[in-house]
Amino acid sequence: MSQINTDQCFLLHHRSYGETSMIADVFTKNSGKMSLIAKGAKKPKSKFFGYLVPFHKLNITFSGRSELKTLTSIDRNLADSSNSMSKVSYSLLYINELLIKLLPKDAKHEELFLLYDKFLEDINNKKNLELTLRHFELDLLDMLGYGFDYDVDIDENNPIELESGYLFVSERGFRKSKNSNFTGKDIINLKKRKLKEIPREYLKEITTKAISICLEGKDLASRKIFKKIKQ
């Protein structure tokens, strides 16, 4: 008999499997990203029906030793549910898609799980959406090993100078430049996550470039959708 495992998770994506079942890609606290089959989940009388929802912490049990585990039970708190597809909703879809693309399967990453949990909490508490997104992106990059050096420039390896201008170079870090209004002070604020002190256009440019490198230049479906609704 297969061992029953208990964990907390967030749903990242789900898709149909056969006529009545679903396969759910989840981010668990103890096992990282994994795939679960929820047998009969599309049937209205199923114990899973309506429970596989994104952006809420789910308590699950599952079994199996293969790569595709079997979901056996699920529970969740939907106290903060919202069905409206707003800018917030598309931002959440974007973060989920990032995790789907960047997280390796079956690799435990409890620190990132807690970061995602805190991110959803901040969103629910109506904190500034753009700054909350940028904060999560920067921490995600650091945790997955894609972060950059905030202390020295990439050419001379000299300490960052507060009043000097710098350019961000993807995959490398910051290059000293007389033609940039992005300063060493901004870099230090970036390191300390004092994001309110940084001009928004530079902040967005840096995270967009850094994440694009991680994605190997591939665009995200959520970004394409959001571009269309902004037009």
N, C-alpha and C positions, 0 to 999 in steps of 0.2 A: 504494500500500500504506500502511495506517495506521501511524503511529508507535507503537512500543511504549514505554510509560512504566513506570518502576519506582518503588515507594514503600512506605512503612510505613503501616499503618492499624490501626484498631480497628473491629470490627463493632458497629454500633449497633442494627441491626434487619434482619431479612430476611423475605421473603414469597415465596409460590409464584408462578411465572410459567409458565403453560401446564401441561402434564402432568409435565414432567421438569426444568424450569429454575427458577432462583430469581433474585430481584432483591435485592441487598444494599445497604443504606445504610451507608456507612463514613465514618469520620473519618480522613483521611489527613494525614500530616505536611506535605506540600508543596502540597497543593491544597485542604485543608479538607474539608468534607462533600461527598460525591458518591454517586451511585447507579451500581451495576455490575450487569450481567446475567451470571450464572454459568450458561452453557448446559449442560444435562444434569446439574446438580449434585445432583439427587435420585436419580440412578441409582447403585446401590451400587458399580459399577465406574468411576464418574466420578473424575477426578483431584481434583475439588473435594469429593467426598463426605466428610463428617466434619471438614472443615477450616474451614468457615465458623462459627466459634465466637466468642462474645463474651468480653470481659475479658482477652484475650491479644493481644499485638502480632503482627500478621500482616505478612509480606513478600509483596507482590503485584506482578504486572505486568498491565497493561491497555492496551487500544487503543481508538480511536474518537475522533471529533470532535463527536459529538452530546452532548446532556445525559446520555444513558444510555450509559455506556462498557461495553466488553466485557472481562470478567475473563479473562485468558489463563493465569495460573499463580498459585499460592498456597503459602505455607509458613508454619509457626508453631511455637512452642515451648509444649508443654502440660505442662511439668514440674510446674506448680503447679495442675493441673486438679482441680476438685472438682465432683461431680455433685449434691451435696446442696443443696436449695433452703432455705437458712437465712435468718436475718435479714440476714446479709452479702449473700447473693445478691439479695434484694429491694432492698437499698440500692443495689447495683450497677445493677439494672434501672432504679431511679429516676434515677440519674445519667445513664444512657444516654438515657432518655426526655427528660430536661432538654436534653441536647445536640441531640437530634432536633428538639425544639420551638424552641430558641433560636438554633442556628447557621444562618446563611444558607448556601445552597449555593455551592460553588465559590469560597469566600473563604478564602484561606490564613490559618491561625492557628496557626503553629508553637508560639508560647508556650503556648497553651491545650492543644495536643497534648502538650507536655512536662508540663504540669500534670496532665493526665489520666493520663499514664504514671506519674508520681510518686504519684498517688492510688492507682492499682492496686498499685504497689509497697508503699505503706504498708499497704494492706489485707492483702496477702499476708504482710507481716511482723507481722501481728496487732496493729497499733497500735490505740488506742482508736477504735472504729468511729464513735461519735457525734461526737467531736471532729474526726476525719478528714473526715467528711461536712461538718460546719460550715465547716471550713477551706476545703474545695473550693468550697462554695457561695459563700462570701465572695469568694474569688479569682476565681471564674467571673463573679460580678456586676461586679467591678472591670474585668476584661478585656473584657467585652462592653459596657461603658459604663453599667451600671446601678448602680454603686457610689454611696456617699453620703459627705457631708463629715463627717469625724471631728473637725474642728478648731474649728468654731464652731456656735452654736445657730442654728436656722432663723428665729427671730423678730427678734432684735436683732443677729445676726451677731457676737455676743460670743464670745471664746475659751471653750472648754469648761472649766468649773471642776471640779476633782477631787472635791470633797466635795458638790457640788450634785446634786439628783436630775433625771433626764431621762426623757422619753417618746420612743419612736421613732415617727415619722410616715412612712408609706409614701410613696415617691417624693421625699421631701424631706430627711429627716435627723432630728436630735434637738432636741426642744423642752424647755426648762427647766420643771421641775414640782416643786412641794413635796410632791406626793402619790406620788412614785415612789421606790422603793428601788434603782433602776438608776442608778448614779452616773457622774459624769464620769470617774472612775478606770476604771470598766468600759468606757467608750467608748474611752479611750486604750489599754486592754488589747486591745480589739477591733481597733483600728487596727494595733497591733503584733503581732496574732495570738497573744497570750498567752491562749488560750481557756480554759485550765485555771483561770484566775483569775476567770472570769466565771460567775455563776450560770446553770446549764444552761437554766432555764425562760426567761430573758431572751434567751439566745443563740438558742434554737430559735424563739422568737417573732419575733425580728428577721429571721432568714433566711427563715422561712416567709412573713412579710408581704412582704418584698422580692421573693421569687421569684414569689409569687402575682401581683404587679403585672406582672412581666415576662410571665407566662403569660396576662395579661388575665383573671384570675379563673377560668380553666378548670382543673379538677382533672386530675391525672395518673392514668392507669390503674394504675401501680405503687403509688401511694398508696392507691387504693381496695382493691387486693389486700392490701396490708399491714395496712390497717385491719380487714379481714375475718379474717385469720389471728390478729390480736391479740385478737379477741373470744372 
